[in-house]
Amino acid sequence: MLHVAVVGSGPSGCYTAQSLVQQDPDVTVDVLDRLPCPYGLVRYGVAPDHEKIKSLQNNLRTVLEHERVRFLGGVQIGPGGIPAARLRELYHAVVYCVGAATDRHLGIPGEDLPGSWSATEFVSWYSAHPDTAEDGFVAGARSAVVIGVGNVAVDVARMLARGAAELSPTDMPQAALTALGASRVTDVTVVGRRGPSQARFTTKELRELGTLPDTEVTVDPAELALDPAYADPSGLPAPQRRNVEVLRGWAESPTRSARHRIRLRFFLRPVELLADAGRVGAVRFERTVPDGRGGVTGTGRYEDVEAQLVLRSVGYRGVPLEGLPFDTATGTVPHLAGRVLREGVVAPGEYVAGWIKRGPTGVIGTNRPCAKETVTSLLEDADVLVRKDVPEDPLAALGAEGVTPVEWAGWCAIERAEAELGASLGRGVVKLPDWDSLMTAAQGNTV
């Protein structure tokens, strides 16, 4: 029997476990996660009002309930937890599916002013990630600027424009729901440094902005016209062409009165966050124009956009894992078809899948073929890997070292506690937002 550890229980980790047990009847898989809750970004990254995407948890649940798959939550790998070298001793193979854990920075003056956050921090807050300590995102803010034109940028803009009544049926934690319900943010500006034909959002997400109650979406026709592909989008790939068509419709629509206004701006590059009374008060942008090579160049003309809240959504980045090689240029672990490379040589028994393997690209479904490639490599190596002497049950060895994982029954107890919390608040399921409440629930105690 081949014992495999999969580190990370998001889509890439679950698809890796699924592929392993489907392709080989003699494999058992322990899926380890730092958090006591499974599903990774499906639980902590998908917007709470996107119930269809969040329902993917049901598919991942089926994987983790497989008779040869075991969920072990609350297990830290690396500093403060189990060293990677020790984990390697407990299993025939280890597959790291740890995603991209940090955000890219703008690298401009004022980026660290109070009121300036990464979009991921904001998403983690309204998604009840237990590491989130801050809750003052919208306090005192009237105007918000979202820097970036991908789906996360659209998500956070939509959350800022939604009312408490619309968000109450979701699993958003109560404190975030209360704060957003009391928010005075009425203007949200979403800004990209390039043109509409190069924006990264999907058309479905973009159109959703136009369906928000009491919200007007505006686009400046002059900014759209700077894009050479705007006048004739027929040569664009279908997704970008549809985006341009949606934006054209908003640009040609008459303005109307609404409580919230979302502005989509293009060809503006952030150069500085400006302070006002010790916190962010505005963002200074430089007007850009196409450079004819797919990029943009600055014009030396500047515009300040008021904002007491700035959310930076310019991409994710992988972080080094203690005990594993790391390519700082790409933010990934060097690999060959999923096999970890140490100084260009395959490291037996060590593998990667997901964003830490290929970078933060693709959609959730992209993780399936990525995981399958890694599993194919692992199973090709199985005859050699299985010869290593490992404990019959790694969980017993972990317990002897003081590690007490949250097993599947503990996760089910968390689910019950979240359902009970929601019922007590007159809502549906409501997420527990902090480590203490999660661990108390996992131990079967009342929250």
C-alpha positions in Angstrom: 0.0 0.0 0.0 1.4 3.4 -1.1 0.8 6.1 1.6 0.7 9.7 0.1 0.4 13.0 1.9 -1.3 15.8 0.0 -0.6 19.2 1.6 -3.5 21.5 0.9 -7.3 20.7 0.7 -8.3 23.2 -2.0 -9.3 22.2 -5.5 -5.8 21.2 -6.5 -5.3 19.1 -3.4 -8.7 17.4 -3.7 -8.3 16.7 -7.4 -4.8 15.2 -6.7 -6.3 12.9 -4.0 -9.2 12.0 -6.3 -6.9 11.1 -9.2 -4.6 9.0 -6.9 -7.4 6.8 -5.6 -9.1 6.5 -8.9 -6.0 5.4 -10.7 -4.5 3.1 -8.1 -6.5 0.8 -5.8 -3.4 0.4 -3.6 -3.0 4.1 -2.6 -4.2 5.7 0.6 -4.1 9.5 0.9 -4.0 11.9 3.9 -5.0 15.4 2.9 -3.4 17.8 5.3 -4.4 21.4 5.8 -3.1 24.2 8.0 -6.8 25.2 8.6 -9.3 23.1 10.4 -11.7 23.6 7.4 -11.2 22.0 3.9 -11.8 23.4 0.4 -9.2 26.2 0.3 -10.2 29.1 -1.9 -13.6 27.6 -2.6 -14.4 28.3 1.0 -12.3 31.3 1.6 -12.0 33.0 -1.9 -15.2 32.5 -3.8 -17.6 35.4 -3.2 -20.4 34.5 -0.7 -23.1 35.5 -3.2 -21.8 33.1 -5.8 -23.6 30.1 -4.6 -23.3 28.0 -7.8 -19.4 28.1 -7.6 -19.5 27.6 -3.9 -21.5 24.4 -4.5 -18.3 22.9 -5.8 -17.7 22.1 -2.2 -20.1 19.2 -2.6 -17.8 17.7 -5.3 -14.7 18.2 -3.2 -16.6 16.7 -0.2 -17.1 13.5 -2.1 -13.3 13.2 -2.6 -12.6 13.8 1.1 -15.2 11.2 2.2 -13.6 8.5 0.0 -12.7 5.4 2.1 -9.0 5.7 1.2 -8.8 9.5 1.7 -8.5 11.1 5.2 -8.8 14.8 6.0 -6.3 16.1 8.6 -7.0 19.7 9.4 -5.1 22.1 11.7 -1.8 20.6 10.7 1.0 23.2 10.1 3.8 22.1 7.7 7.0 24.1 8.2 7.9 26.7 10.9 5.9 26.0 14.1 4.7 22.7 12.8 5.9 19.5 11.1 9.2 20.1 9.2 8.9 19.1 5.5 11.8 16.6 6.1 9.8 14.9 8.9 6.7 14.7 6.7 8.7 13.1 4.0 9.8 10.4 6.5 6.1 9.5 7.4 4.9 9.0 3.8 6.1 7.3 0.6 5.3 10.5 -1.2 4.3 14.1 -0.5 2.4 16.3 -2.9 2.4 20.1 -2.1 -0.8 21.8 -3.3 -0.4 25.0 -1.2 -1.5 27.6 -3.8 -0.1 31.2 -3.9 -0.4 32.5 -0.4 0.4 36.2 -0.8 -0.4 39.2 -3.0 1.7 41.1 -5.5 2.5 44.6 -4.4 2.2 47.8 -6.4 5.6 49.1 -5.2 4.5 52.7 -5.1 4.7 55.4 -2.3 1.9 55.3 0.2 1.0 51.7 -0.5 1.1 50.9 3.2 -1.0 53.8 4.4 -4.0 52.9 6.7 -7.0 52.3 4.5 -4.9 50.6 1.8 -5.4 46.8 1.7 -4.9 43.9 -0.6 -8.1 42.7 -2.1 -7.3 39.3 -0.7 -7.3 40.7 2.9 -10.8 42.1 2.2 -12.0 38.8 0.7 -10.6 36.9 3.6 -12.5 39.2 6.0 -15.9 38.8 4.4 -15.2 35.1 3.8 -14.4 34.5 7.6 -10.8 33.3 7.1 -9.6 32.7 10.7 -6.3 34.6 10.1 -8.1 37.8 9.5 -7.7 40.2 12.4 -8.8 43.5 10.9 -12.4 44.5 10.5 -12.2 48.2 9.9 -12.1 48.1 6.1 -15.2 50.3 5.4 -15.2 52.3 8.6 -15.4 56.0 7.7 -15.0 55.5 4.0 -17.2 57.2 1.4 -15.2 56.3 -1.8 -13.3 53.2 -2.7 -10.7 52.5 -5.4 -10.1 49.0 -6.6 -6.8 48.7 -8.5 -7.0 45.8 -11.0 -9.5 44.5 -13.6 -9.8 40.8 -12.9 -12.6 38.8 -11.3 -11.4 39.4 -7.8 -11.6 43.2 -8.4 -15.1 42.8 -9.7 -16.0 40.6 -6.7 -14.9 43.2 -4.1 -16.6 46.0 -6.0 -19.8 44.1 -6.0 -19.6 43.3 -2.3 -19.1 47.1 -1.6 -22.3 47.9 -3.6 -24.5 45.1 -2.2 -26.8 45.8 0.7 -27.3 43.9 3.9 -30.6 42.5 2.8 -29.0 40.9 -0.3 -26.0 39.5 1.7 -27.9 38.2 4.6 -28.9 34.9 2.9 -25.2 34.1 2.3 -22.8 32.5 4.7 -20.9 35.8 5.3 -19.9 36.1 9.0 -22.2 38.3 11.0 -19.6 41.0 11.8 -18.8 41.5 8.1 -22.5 41.6 7.2 -23.1 44.2 9.9 -20.2 46.4 8.8 -21.1 46.2 5.1 -24.7 46.9 5.9 -23.6 50.1 7.8 -21.1 51.1 5.1 -21.2 54.7 3.8 -19.3 53.8 0.6 -21.3 55.0 -2.3 -18.7 55.4 -5.0 -16.4 52.5 -6.2 -13.9 53.1 -8.9 -12.3 50.0 -10.6 -9.1 50.9 -12.4 -6.9 49.2 -15.0 -3.6 50.4 -16.4 -4.4 48.9 -19.8 -7.4 48.9 -22.0 -10.8 47.1 -21.9 -9.7 44.5 -24.5 -6.9 43.4 -22.1 -9.0 43.2 -18.9 -8.9 39.9 -17.1 -12.5 39.6 -15.8 -14.9 37.1 -17.3 -18.0 38.4 -19.1 -20.3 36.7 -16.6 -18.7 38.5 -13.7 -18.7 41.8 -15.5 -22.4 41.7 -16.5 -23.2 40.9 -12.9 -22.3 44.5 -11.9 -25.1 45.7 -14.1 -27.7 43.6 -12.3 -27.0 45.1 -8.8 -30.0 46.8 -7.3 -29.8 50.6 -6.9 -26.4 50.7 -8.6 -25.3 52.6 -11.7 -22.3 51.3 -13.7 -20.5 54.0 -15.7 -17.7 53.8 -18.3 -15.9 56.8 -20.0 -16.3 56.4 -23.8 -13.1 58.4 -24.3 -11.1 55.9 -22.3 -12.6 53.0 -24.2 -11.7 54.7 -27.5 -8.0 54.7 -26.5 -8.0 51.0 -27.1 -7.2 50.2 -30.7 -9.4 47.1 -30.5 -12.4 49.0 -29.2 -13.6 50.4 -32.5 -13.5 47.0 -34.2 -13.4 44.2 -31.6 -14.0 41.5 -34.3 -10.4 40.3 -34.1 -10.4 39.7 -30.4 -10.9 36.3 -28.8 -14.5 35.7 -27.9 -14.3 36.5 -24.1 -12.5 39.8 -24.7 -14.9 40.7 -27.5 -17.9 40.1 -25.2 -16.4 42.2 -22.5 -15.9 45.1 -24.9 -19.6 44.8 -26.0 -20.8 44.9 -22.4 -18.6 48.0 -21.7 -19.8 49.7 -24.9 -23.4 49.2 -23.8 -22.7 50.9 -20.4 -20.8 53.7 -22.1 -23.8 54.5 -24.3 -26.4 54.2 -21.6 -27.8 57.4 -20.1 -26.9 58.2 -16.5 -29.5 57.5 -13.8 -29.9 58.2 -10.1 -28.8 55.4 -7.8 -27.5 54.9 -4.3 -24.2 53.3 -5.5 -22.1 54.1 -8.5 -19.4 51.8 -9.9 -17.0 53.4 -12.3 -14.8 51.3 -14.6 -11.7 53.2 -15.6 -9.0 52.3 -18.1 -5.5 53.4 -19.1 -4.6 54.7 -15.7 -1.5 53.6 -13.8 -1.3 54.1 -10.0 1.8 56.0 -9.1 1.2 57.1 -5.5 -1.3 56.8 -2.6 -1.9 60.2 -1.1 -2.4 60.7 2.6 -5.1 62.7 4.3 -5.0 63.0 8.1 -2.7 60.0 8.4 -4.5 57.6 6.2 -5.2 57.2 2.5 -7.3 60.0 1.0 -6.7 59.6 -2.7 -4.9 57.7 -5.4 -2.7 59.5 -8.0 -2.8 57.9 -11.4 -0.8 58.6 -14.6 -2.7 58.4 -17.8 -1.3 55.7 -20.1 -1.7 55.0 -23.8 -1.0 51.9 -25.9 2.6 51.5 -26.9 1.8 49.4 -30.0 3.4 46.3 -28.6 0.6 45.1 -26.3 1.7 47.3 -23.3 1.3 50.9 -22.3 3.4 53.9 -21.8 3.0 56.9 -19.5 2.0 60.3 -20.8 3.1 62.5 -17.8 -0.5 63.5 -17.2 -1.9 62.8 -13.8 -5.3 62.5 -12.1 -6.1 62.1 -8.4 -9.1 59.9 -7.5 -10.6 60.3 -4.0 -10.6 57.2 -1.9 -10.6 56.5 1.8 -10.5 52.7 1.0 -8.0 51.3 -1.5 -8.1 47.6 -2.5 -5.2 46.3 -4.5 -6.1 43.4 -6.8 -3.0 42.9 -9.0 -2.4 39.2 -8.6 -1.2 36.5 -6.3 2.2 35.1 -5.6 3.6 31.9 -4.2 5.8 32.0 -1.1 8.8 29.8 -0.2 8.1 26.6 1.7 10.7 25.7 4.3 12.6 22.7 3.2 11.6 23.0 -0.5 13.4 24.7 -3.4 11.8 27.9 -4.7 12.0 30.0 -7.9 11.7 33.6 -6.7 11.2 34.8 -10.3 8.1 32.8 -10.9 6.9 32.3 -7.3 6.8 28.5 -7.9 8.6 25.3 -6.9 10.8 24.1 -9.7 9.5 20.8 -11.1 9.4 18.4 -14.0 5.9 17.3 -14.8 5.1 17.8 -11.1 8.3 16.1 -9.7 10.1 18.6 -7.5 13.6 19.5 -8.8 16.4 20.3 -6.4 19.3 22.0 -8.3 17.9 20.5 -11.5 17.7 17.0 -10.2 14.4 15.2 -9.4 13.8 14.8 -5.7 12.4 11.3 -5.1 9.0 11.4 -3.4 8.3 15.1 -3.6 5.7 16.6 -5.9 3.7 19.8 -6.6 0.3 20.6 -8.1 -1.8 23.7 -8.5 -0.6 27.3 -8.3 2.6 26.5 -6.4 3.4 24.4 -9.5 2.3 26.5 -12.4 1.7 30.0 -10.9 -1.6 31.7 -10.2 -3.2 31.1 -13.5 -6.4 29.5 -14.8 -9.8 28.8 -13.2 -10.8 26.1 -10.7 -11.2 23.5 -13.4 -7.6 24.1 -14.6 -6.4 22.2 -11.5 -7.8 18.9 -12.8 -5.4 18.3 -15.7 -2.6 19.9 -13.5 -3.2 17.4 -10.7 -3.6 14.5 -13.2 -0.1 15.2 -14.7 1.5 15.2 -11.2 -0.3 12.0 -10.2 0.8 10.3 -13.4 4.4 11.2 -12.5 3.9 9.9 -8.9 2.4 6.6 -10.0 5.1 6.1 -12.5 7.5 6.3 -9.6 5.4 4.2 -7.3 7.4 0.9 -7.6 10.5 2.7 -6.2 8.6 4.9 -3.7 6.8 2.0 -2.0 10.1 0.3 -1.0 10.7 3.0 1.6 9.9 2.0 5.1 7.2 4.3 6.6 4.9 4.0 9.6 1.8 1.9 9.0 -0.3 4.8 10.2 1.3 8.2 10.0 -1.5 9.7 12.2 -0.2 7.7 15.2 3.3 9.0 14.5 1.9 12.6 14.3 0.1 12.1 17.6 3.2 10.9 19.3 4.8 14.2 18.3 1.9 16.2 19.9 0.0 16.9 16.7 -3.8 16.5 17.1 -5.4 17.0 13.7 -9.0 18.0 13.1 -10.4 14.9 11.4 -13.5 14.7 9.2 -15.8 14.3 12.2 -14.4 17.6 13.6 -15.1 19.3 10.4 -18.6 18.0 10.4 -19.0 19.4 13.9 -17.9 22.8 12.6 -20.5 22.6 9.9 -23.2 21.8 12.5 -22.1 24.7 14.6 -22.2 27.1 11.6 -25.8 25.9 10.8 -26.8 26.4 14.5 -25.2 29.9 14.5 -27.1 30.9 11.4 -30.4 29.6 12.8 -29.8 31.6 16.0 -29.4 34.8 13.9 -32.4 34.1 11.6 -30.1 33.3 8.7 -28.9 30.3 6.9 -25.4 28.8 7.5 -23.1 31.5 8.9 -19.4 30.9 9.0 -17.4 30.9 12.2 -14.8 33.7 11.8 -11.9 32.9 14.2 -9.6 30.1 15.3 -11.1 29.8 18.8 -14.7 29.3 17.7 -13.6 26.9 14.9 -11.5 24.7 17.3 -14.1 24.8 20.0 -16.7 23.6 17.5 -14.4 20.9 16.1 -14.0 19.5 19.5 -17.8 19.1 19.7 -18.4 21.9 22.1 -20.9 24.6 21.7 -19.7 27.9 20.3 
